[in-house]
Amino acid sequence: MKNVLFIFLLISINQNSCAQIREDSTILKMDAIFHHYDNPTGPGCAVSVIKNNEVVFKKGYGMANLQYDIPISPATIFDIASVSKQFTGFAISSLIEQGKITEDDDIRKYLPEVPNFGKTIRIRHLLYHISGIRDWPQTLNIAGWRWDEVFSFGDIMRMVKYQKDLDFESGSQYSYSNTGYNLLAMIVEKVSGETFPAWVDENIFKRLGMNSTQALSDYTKIIRNLACSYAVKDNGFANIPGSLTAYGSSSIFTSLDDLNKWVVHFQKMVSSKNPVFLRMLTEGVLNNGEKVHYGYGLGHGEEFGLKTISHTGGWAGYRTIITNYPDQNISIIILSNADDFDVSNYEQKVAGYFLKGQIRNSETKTENLKDLPTVNVDTLLLNKYAGTYQLGPGWIVTLTVEKGQLMTQANGEDKFSTAAKSDSVFWIDAYGASMTFVKEKNGEVNLLKYKSIQARRITPFVANPLLYHKYAGTYYSNELETEYTVSVKENKLFMHHMRLGDFELSPDPSAQDQFTGQTGTVKFFTDDHKNITGFNISGGRIKNIRFDKRS
């Protein structure tokens, strides 16, 4: 009997020792991944990994507060920015399950203050970012808001109230809109009779014991144990104000410990086929039947050949991510207070360690291309590729042949060399990507593919500075109730705004009467007599905000 007991104890000791070795090995590996931020003189991050509904790793790196030397821990509070959207998605899915709303409801049924644009905007259009409602950050910035000041929920609602046109017909295309999720929060308030912060607190945070979590509605409120938001400045760090109360799209403040509870609960509810959580994973569909890889505040994607459900967030100096690998039942949470922190890159490093042995394609196609031998391409063929191609609005790339090598230069950037991997595929090491030229049947080349972009050859427009005087004048937007002055100085075109200051407008080679500046793309328009009568401003998530010429 003693021998049996001895053997049992020996096995137990060995098992515990192996477990301890694995745990120590994991800590060493994670410390190596985050070594750059593991210091007492800079901001950092909090990281956790959840596997099979258990937290298998959690740790803080770097400092939450540099002024008082407070380190980051799993209990430190962060602004999780757009990662907040999944909680709004849960609220909407819950109300649908309760039969109080449907995806197809007209939002004006609950929000009559939203303008009637002549097209019905449905709740699902807001959920899947296919509504056409302008995204508030760039819109309010054009209206005069500076990035270091307050952006309030009230500001956003007033912006929507005075919007004159949709960016596009609802349901026709995808364009990420924070504003849509702010409107969803308003719908929650109208239907439930509670404020959105109170609803999520009662129905999510308190129920899960997320006692350090809140949706912020007052930016002056003191938040205990909050990580300050930092940016690199003058070989040191500077505070970045984060005075934002955009609940619905953002503005949830929480800790790693609290998010662990949410993610474990989410995994369990999906496994048990809970309809509220399964609905959150539903992807959107455009009017033409094309699928949108986005659910209820959750993005659908792929990493290492594995399916992912994830979302990132960024505001002020906060950078955040939650990524779930559902088939492997692994989730990764990273919260940072450093504005230079690349959350996607670090998430992939953590995933690479915890998913080793399960990764289907550890090397991406671009990495494989990089490693292929470089080939020689005839100069006559290279000359066929030379020219200007349009990558997007105000974004072109010019290709030239110099000393037998193809060179690439995007507008506003340096010139970089390429390496031919075939007679039509070229690797650009500076971009970590390749471009592929597409030949037509007659051998002509008028299209190149770069990442997911199909760029067509264009004849660049060359602006004449001697004609810039025709653009000079004062322009006003009724929608934004703001004014810009355009003037000419030393054969250059400038814009002035009382709150944003002065900045240059650079001619856009892709179109006549079109310029680019810090507000986006500025396209001047004319009357029947070719006189300049106004301009439209467009950007990444906004289109055609109209300004009419006053003088």
C-alpha positions, 0 to 999 in steps of 0.5 A: 500500500505504501508503494502505491501511495509513493507512486501516486505522489511521485506522479502528482509531483511530476505532473505539477512540475511539468505544469510549472515548467509550462507556465514558466515557459509561457511567462518567459515567452510573453515577457520576450514578446512585450519586452519593449513595453516592459519598463518603468519609464514608459506606457505599456499594456495589459495582456490576457489569454483565455483557453477553453473558458479559463484564463491561462495567462494575464499580466501587465507591462509598463506604466499606467501613470508616469507621473506617480510611477504606477505600474499596469496590472490586470486591474488597471482601467483603459478606454477600450474605444471601438471594442465597446461596439460589441456591448452595443451589439449585445444590447440590440440583439437582446431587444430583438430577442425580447421582441421589442425591435427588429433588424428591419425597423426604420430607425426614424420610428425611434429617432424621428429627429434623424433627417428624412433622406428619402431612403429608409435607414434600417437598424441593420444598416447601422449594425453592419456599417452600411447606412451611409450616415457620416462618421463623426470623427472626421466630420466634426474635425472638418467642422472645427473640432480639434483632436485634443478637445471634447467630443460629446455624445450631444455633439454627435447627435447634433451633427446627425440632425443637420446632415444634408445627404447620405454618403451613399444609399443605405445598404449599397456599400460598406463604410465603417461609421461610429455614428451608426453605433451612437444611434443604436445606443439612442435606440436602446434608450428610446426602447428601454426607457433607460440611459444607455450607460444604465442599461449596459450596467444593469444588463451586462456589467453587474450581472457578470461582476464587471464592477470596474466597468462603465460606459462614460457619459461625463468626461469630467468624472474621476475614474479610479485606477485609470491608465493615462493615455500617452504619446511619444514626444521629444524623446519622452512621453506626453499626455494625450487628452481623451475627452470623449463621451461617444457611448455606443461606438466607444467610451467604455472604460474597463479592465483586463480582469473585467473583460476576461469575465465578458469573454469567458461568458461570451464563449460559453453562451456561443457554445450553448447556442444562446440566440442573443450571442449567435445573432451577434455573429450574423454577418451583414448583406448588401442590397446586391447580395454581397456579404459584409464581414461584420456582425453586431460590433464584431468583425469576421476575419482570418489569421494564420488560416484560422477563423477569427471574431475580433475588434480593435479600438483606438482613441487618444493614446489607447490601443485595444483588441479582443480576438477570438479563435472560435474553432480553437476556443482561444481568445486574446485581449490586449489593452495599451495606453501607448499611441505607438502600440501596434495591437494587431501585430502583438496579437498575432505574436501572442496567437503564434505562440498559443496556437503553435501546432494548429496554424494552417499557414504560418507564412503568408503569401507575401512572405513567400513572395519576398523569399522568391528569387529575384528575376531579370525583366526586359527593359521594354516590358518595364517601360510598359509598366511605367506610368501613373495608377490611381490607388484611391481618391487623391492617392496615386502611384507613379512608376518609373524605370531607372537603370533597368529597375522599376521604381515606385513612388506614391504621392507625398512619399519617398521613391522606393525600389522594387524586386521582380519575382516574375515578369508581372509580379514585383515585391516592394520591400518598403511596403512589405507587399507586392504589386501585380501588373495585369496584361490585356489581350493586346499586351497593353498594361492598364491595371495593377493590383496592390493588396486588395486594390485594383489601380487603373492607369490614368493620365495625371492632371497637371495643375497650373498655379497661375490659375489658382486665383479662381479658387480664392474666396470664402466658403460656407457649409450650412450642414456644419455651420462652418467657414473656410477661406481659400487663398493663394500665396507664392503660387500655392493654394492654402485653406484657413479655418479659425479653429484649425489654422492654415494648411496647404492644398496640394493639387491632385493629379487624378482630377481637375479642380481637385486638391488634397489637404489635412481635411481630406479631398477638396473638389471644386465645382462650377456653374454653367459659366465655369465659375467656381461656386463651391467645393465638396470635402470627402475623406476615408469615411465621409463623402461630399460635404458641401461648401458654397462660395460666399465671396 
